[in-house]
């Protein structure tokens, strides 16, 4: 049986990293390389076709979300 797993919303991610100066770079790396364990057992699949510039832009957008 497959179970659907959903990660955090963009606003939750922005809130967690709001005061972290290294967050844009770290999140860009997680977008490209994937991640597991940051938000429990939810897996963030890697996006290897996303360029460095695209990953930085995506991370910046996620971090710009208003507080929930």
TAZIQUI-V596819 format. One record per helix or strand. SS is the DSSP state (h for helix, s for strand). FROM is the first residue (numbers start at 1). TO is the last residue. If there is no record, write none. Layout:
# TAZIQUI-V596819
ss=SS from=FROM to=TO
ss=SS from=FROM to=TO
This chain:
# TAZIQUI-V596819
ss=h from=10 to=17
ss=h from=23 to=33
ss=s from=35 to=37
ss=s from=40 to=44
ss=h from=52 to=63
